[in-house]
C-alpha cells in the first residue's frame, strides 16, 4: 500500500476505531446490566457531555465526579465523556431514554425535543439576570423544579441537575448590530428550537438551523451572518476568529439538563441516590458561581480578541422585547403549557420569597 493511500485511509480508520469504542461503551451499559458494577461493588456511571473540555458545563461535571468519588470513598465513580465523543446531546439523551446509557447532558433547547415544556425557557426575555438567584431557588427547592422533574420522569428521565449555561447574545461576522431593526435580512443561526426560529423571524432575520459543530465553518464561509450564544461558549469555541460584532441582547436563558435513566436511578440503593443528589447539588452551586465569573471574563476576552460588543440602552432593550413579544402568542397555551410559563414568571419579581433561605433558617412559610 503506497503512502498516499495510507494517508487517505488513516482518518477513516481512526473514525472507525472511535465508533467501535463508543459502541462498546453503550453496549456495556445496555439495559441497566450489572456491568456498571465492578467486582468490588464500585458503581461506575457514565456521563455523555457534548461540551468541550474547559467549558463551564464540563467543569461542573468534573467537580461532580470529584465530589462523588471522594465522598463515597471510591465506591461510586463517574466516567465523563466530553467533547461529544459519544455523540451530540440529542443522540445521547435518546440513549439515556432507551436505557443504553446512564446519564447525558442536554441543552434546554434540545431537551425540548423530548420534553416540550422546556420550550418555555426559549421564550424571549422570560427571565432576567436581575432575578437569577430567584430562578435557581425555584428550580432547586420549589414547585418549578419539581414540575419539570415530574414531567421528565413520565418520559423515563430523572433530572440530576439544572446545570448553568447562561444567557445567549447575538454576534455577527461582518454586520454591526445596535438595535432590533438591524437584524432585517440577516442569516441567523439557530438551534432546532421552534421558539428560537420564531424569535429570529420576529426580528426580521432568516432563521438558519445549523448544528453547533458546523456553525464555525458556516460563519467563515458566509453561509450564515451571525448566531446567538453565550460569550463563554463563543470564546472557548474560538468563534471570535470569525466574528467582528456582538450585542449584549440576553434574549434567552439556557441550561444544560443532566439526566439519568429513571430505571437506573431507581435501581441504586437509597444511600447511593442520596449521595449522588448531594454531590450533584454541591457541584452545581460551585458551577453556577464559577460560570458567572467565566461569563464576564469571556466577554472581555472576546473584546480583547477584536470583537466589538455593544451594550444597548434600556430603551433599545425594550425594543427587542416589543419586537419579539408576539412569539408568546404563537406558542403559549398551544405548544408551551401556560403552567410552565407562569411558574417561571413567578420568579421574576422582587416579591419572590427564597425557599432555600427558609429551609436553612428554619422559617415557616
matplotlib code that plots the C-alpha trace (Angstrom):
import matplotlib.pyplot as plt

x = [0.0, 1.5, 1.9, -0.9, -3.4, -2.4, -2.8, -6.3, -7.3, -5.9, -8.9, -11.3, -9.6, -9.4, -13.1, -14.0, -11.9, -13.7, -17.0, -16.1, -15.1, -18.2, -20.4, -18.6, -19.3, -23.0, -23.4, -21.6, -24.1, -27.2, -30.4, -29.0, -26.9, -24.5, -21.6, -22.0, -20.7, -17.0, -16.1, -15.6, -19.0, -17.9, -20.7, -19.5, -21.7, -21.0, -22.0, -22.1, -21.3, -21.4, -19.4, -15.7, -13.0, -12.6, -16.3, -18.2, -20.6, -17.8, -16.1, -19.2, -19.4, -15.7, -16.4, -19.4, -17.2, -14.5, -17.0, -18.8, -15.6, -14.2, -17.4, -18.2, -14.6, -14.2, -17.3, -19.1, -17.3, -18.2, -16.6, -17.1, -17.1, -16.9, -16.4, -19.4, -17.2, -20.4, -22.5, -24.4, -26.8, -29.9, -28.5, -27.1, -30.2, -32.2, -29.7, -30.5, -34.2, -33.7, -31.7, -28.5, -26.6, -26.5, -26.5, -26.3, -26.1, -28.6, -29.1, -32.5, -33.5, -32.5, -34.2, -37.4, -37.4, -38.1, -39.9, -41.8, -42.3, -38.7, -39.5, -40.7, -37.1, -36.5, -39.2, -37.6, -36.9, -38.9, -36.1, -33.8, -30.3, -31.6, -33.7, -31.3, -31.0, -34.8, -34.8, -32.1, -34.0, -37.3, -35.5, -33.6, -36.2, -39.6, -42.5, -40.8, -38.1, -40.5, -42.8, -40.0, -38.8, -42.2, -42.7, -39.2, -40.0, -43.0, -40.7, -38.1, -35.7, -34.5, -33.2, -30.0, -29.2, -30.2, -26.7, -25.9, -25.2, -26.1, -27.7, -27.4, -26.3, -26.2, -22.9, -22.2, -19.4, -19.5, -22.6, -22.7, -25.9, -27.1, -30.8, -33.7, -34.1, -30.5, -31.5, -33.6, -32.4, -29.6, -29.0, -29.1, -28.0, -30.5, -30.9, -33.8, -35.9, -39.2, -39.2, -35.6, -36.6, -39.7, -37.6, -35.2, -38.1, -39.8, -36.6, -36.8, -33.9, -33.7, -33.7, -30.9, -31.0, -27.4, -25.7, -23.3, -20.4, -20.9, -21.5, -17.9, -17.5, -20.8, -19.7, -16.3, -17.8, -20.6, -23.4, -24.7, -24.2, -24.5, -25.5, -26.8, -24.9, -23.2, -19.9, -18.2, -19.0, -18.3, -14.9, -14.0, -15.0, -12.8, -15.7, -14.2, -11.9, -15.0, -16.8, -16.5, -19.5, -21.8, -24.6, -25.5, -29.0, -29.5, -32.5, -32.9, -31.5, -30.3, -29.3, -27.7, -30.0, -28.1, -30.5, -30.2, -32.3, -35.0, -34.8, -31.1, -31.6, -34.3, -32.1, -29.5, -29.6, -31.3, -27.8, -26.3, -29.2, -28.9, -25.1, -25.5, -28.0, -26.0, -22.8, -24.6, -26.2, -22.9, -21.2, -24.0, -23.6, -19.9, -20.5, -23.1, -20.8, -17.8, -20.0, -20.9, -17.2, -16.3, -19.1, -17.6, -14.1, -15.2, -16.9, -13.8, -11.6, -13.9, -13.3, -9.6, -9.6, -11.1, -14.8, -16.8, -19.6, -22.4, -24.3, -27.8, -29.7, -32.8, -34.9, -33.1, -33.6, -37.3, -37.4, -36.1, -38.7, -41.5, -40.5, -40.4, -43.4, -45.6, -43.7, -45.6, -48.9, -47.6, -46.6, -48.0, -51.2, -50.7, -47.1, -45.9, -48.1, -49.3, -48.3, -44.6, -44.6, -46.5, -44.0, -41.0, -42.6, -43.4, -39.6, -39.1, -40.3, -38.9, -41.6, -40.3, -39.6, -36.5, -37.4, -33.8, -33.3, -36.5, -35.1, -31.8, -33.0, -36.0, -38.5, -42.1, -43.9]
y = [0.0, 3.3, 6.3, 8.4, 5.6, 5.2, 8.9, 8.8, 5.7, 7.0, 9.3, 6.6, 4.0, 6.4, 7.3, 3.6, 2.9, 5.6, 4.2, 0.7, 2.2, 4.2, 1.2, -0.9, 1.7, 1.8, -2.0, -2.5, -0.2, -1.5, -2.3, -1.4, -4.5, -5.2, -4.1, -0.8, -2.6, -3.6, -6.8, -5.0, -3.4, 0.0, 1.7, 3.3, 5.8, 7.2, 10.8, 11.8, 15.6, 17.5, 20.5, 21.0, 20.4, 23.7, 24.8, 25.9, 23.0, 20.5, 22.0, 21.5, 17.8, 17.3, 18.8, 16.5, 13.5, 14.5, 15.0, 11.7, 9.7, 11.4, 11.2, 7.6, 6.5, 5.4, 3.2, 5.4, 6.8, 8.9, 8.5, 11.7, 11.7, 15.3, 16.9, 14.9, 11.8, 9.7, 11.9, 15.1, 15.9, 14.8, 11.4, 10.7, 11.9, 9.4, 6.7, 7.5, 7.4, 4.0, 2.8, 2.2, 5.0, 6.1, 9.9, 12.7, 16.4, 18.1, 21.8, 23.0, 23.9, 20.4, 18.8, 20.5, 17.9, 15.3, 17.5, 20.3, 22.1, 23.2, 25.4, 27.9, 28.8, 29.6, 32.3, 35.7, 37.6, 35.3, 35.6, 38.5, 38.2, 40.5, 37.6, 34.8, 33.7, 33.5, 31.2, 29.0, 28.7, 27.8, 25.1, 23.6, 23.9, 24.9, 23.9, 24.9, 22.3, 19.6, 20.4, 19.7, 16.7, 15.1, 15.7, 14.2, 11.1, 10.4, 10.2, 7.9, 10.5, 11.5, 15.1, 15.2, 18.9, 22.1, 23.0, 26.6, 27.5, 31.2, 34.0, 34.0, 37.1, 37.8, 38.0, 38.8, 38.0, 41.4, 43.4, 45.7, 45.4, 48.0, 47.7, 45.3, 46.8, 45.8, 42.1, 42.5, 40.0, 38.7, 34.9, 34.0, 30.6, 29.0, 25.6, 23.4, 25.0, 26.2, 29.2, 30.3, 30.1, 32.2, 34.8, 35.1, 35.6, 38.2, 40.2, 40.1, 37.7, 34.5, 31.6, 29.1, 26.0, 24.8, 22.1, 23.5, 21.6, 23.2, 26.8, 28.0, 26.8, 28.3, 31.7, 31.5, 30.6, 33.2, 30.6, 32.4, 36.0, 35.6, 33.5, 33.6, 32.0, 32.7, 34.7, 31.8, 29.2, 31.6, 32.3, 28.7, 27.5, 30.3, 31.8, 35.2, 34.3, 34.5, 37.3, 41.1, 42.4, 41.4, 42.9, 42.1, 41.1, 38.5, 37.3, 33.9, 31.8, 28.2, 25.4, 22.0, 19.4, 16.5, 13.5, 9.9, 6.9, 6.6, 2.8, 3.0, 5.8, 3.7, 0.6, 2.3, 1.9, 4.8, 5.8, 5.9, 8.0, 10.4, 10.8, 11.2, 14.0, 15.7, 15.8, 17.0, 19.8, 20.9, 20.8, 22.8, 25.6, 25.7, 25.6, 28.4, 30.7, 29.8, 30.3, 33.8, 34.7, 33.0, 34.8, 38.2, 37.1, 35.6, 38.8, 40.8, 38.2, 38.5, 42.2, 41.8, 39.5, 42.3, 41.7, 45.0, 44.3, 46.8, 47.3, 48.5, 51.1, 50.3, 51.7, 49.6, 46.5, 47.3, 47.4, 43.9, 42.8, 44.5, 43.1, 39.5, 39.7, 38.1, 34.8, 34.2, 34.2, 31.6, 29.1, 29.7, 27.7, 25.5, 24.1, 25.5, 24.9, 28.0, 26.5, 26.3, 29.9, 31.0, 29.1, 30.7, 34.2, 33.9, 34.0, 37.3, 39.6, 41.5, 39.8, 36.3, 34.5, 32.4, 28.8, 27.7, 30.5, 29.4, 25.8, 27.0, 29.4, 27.2, 29.9, 28.8, 29.6]
z = [0.0, -1.0, 1.2, -0.3, 0.1, 3.8, 4.4, 2.9, 5.0, 8.3, 9.1, 8.1, 10.3, 13.2, 12.9, 12.7, 15.8, 17.8, 16.6, 17.9, 21.3, 21.6, 20.6, 23.2, 25.9, 25.0, 24.8, 28.1, 29.8, 28.0, 29.9, 33.3, 33.4, 36.2, 34.1, 35.9, 39.0, 39.2, 41.0, 44.3, 44.1, 42.9, 40.9, 37.7, 36.0, 32.5, 31.5, 27.9, 27.6, 24.3, 25.7, 25.2, 27.8, 29.7, 29.2, 32.3, 31.9, 31.7, 34.7, 36.7, 35.8, 36.6, 40.1, 40.4, 39.6, 42.1, 44.9, 44.3, 44.3, 47.3, 49.5, 48.5, 49.4, 45.8, 45.8, 43.3, 40.3, 37.2, 33.8, 31.9, 28.1, 26.9, 23.5, 22.1, 21.8, 22.4, 20.1, 20.2, 23.1, 21.3, 20.4, 23.8, 25.6, 23.4, 24.5, 28.1, 27.5, 25.8, 28.8, 26.8, 28.7, 32.3, 32.0, 29.4, 29.4, 27.0, 26.3, 27.3, 23.7, 22.5, 25.6, 24.5, 21.7, 24.5, 27.0, 25.1, 28.4, 28.3, 25.3, 27.9, 28.7, 25.0, 25.1, 24.6, 27.8, 30.0, 32.6, 33.6, 35.1, 37.9, 39.2, 38.6, 42.2, 42.4, 39.4, 40.9, 44.1, 42.4, 40.3, 43.2, 46.0, 44.6, 42.5, 39.3, 39.6, 40.8, 37.9, 35.4, 37.3, 37.3, 33.6, 32.9, 35.0, 32.8, 29.9, 31.5, 32.8, 36.3, 36.3, 38.3, 38.0, 36.1, 35.0, 34.3, 30.7, 30.6, 28.6, 24.9, 23.0, 19.3, 17.4, 13.8, 11.3, 9.5, 10.3, 13.3, 15.2, 17.8, 17.6, 16.9, 13.5, 12.4, 12.0, 8.9, 6.3, 8.4, 8.1, 11.7, 13.0, 15.5, 17.2, 16.1, 18.8, 17.1, 19.6, 18.7, 15.0, 15.7, 17.6, 14.6, 12.3, 14.6, 14.3, 10.5, 10.2, 8.2, 10.7, 9.8, 11.9, 11.9, 14.0, 16.6, 15.2, 11.7, 12.9, 12.8, 9.2, 8.2, 9.6, 8.0, 4.6, 4.7, 4.8, 7.9, 9.0, 12.8, 15.7, 19.3, 22.1, 25.5, 25.5, 27.3, 24.6, 21.7, 23.2, 24.2, 20.8, 19.2, 17.3, 17.9, 15.0, 12.6, 14.4, 14.4, 16.3, 19.2, 21.2, 24.8, 23.9, 26.6, 24.6, 26.3, 29.1, 28.6, 30.9, 30.3, 31.9, 33.4, 33.1, 34.2, 33.0, 35.6, 35.8, 36.6, 39.1, 40.9, 40.8, 43.0, 46.8, 48.7, 50.2, 46.7, 45.4, 48.3, 47.8, 44.1, 44.5, 47.3, 45.3, 42.2, 44.2, 45.8, 42.4, 40.9, 43.5, 42.7, 38.9, 38.9, 40.8, 38.5, 35.4, 36.4, 36.7, 33.4, 31.5, 32.5, 31.7, 28.3, 27.3, 28.0, 26.2, 23.1, 23.2, 23.6, 20.6, 18.4, 18.7, 19.2, 21.7, 22.0, 25.3, 24.5, 26.5, 28.4, 25.6, 23.0, 25.1, 25.3, 21.5, 21.4, 23.9, 22.0, 18.6, 19.9, 22.2, 19.6, 19.9, 23.2, 21.3, 18.9, 21.5, 25.0, 25.5, 22.5, 22.3, 25.7, 28.7, 30.5, 33.8, 32.8, 31.8, 35.0, 37.2, 35.6, 35.5, 39.3, 39.9, 38.0, 40.8, 43.8, 45.9, 45.4, 48.7, 48.8, 49.7, 50.3, 52.8, 54.7, 54.9, 56.1, 58.8, 59.9, 59.0, 58.3, 55.1]

ax = plt.figure().add_subplot(projection="3d")
ax.plot(x, y, z, "-o")
ax.set_aspect("equal")
plt.show()
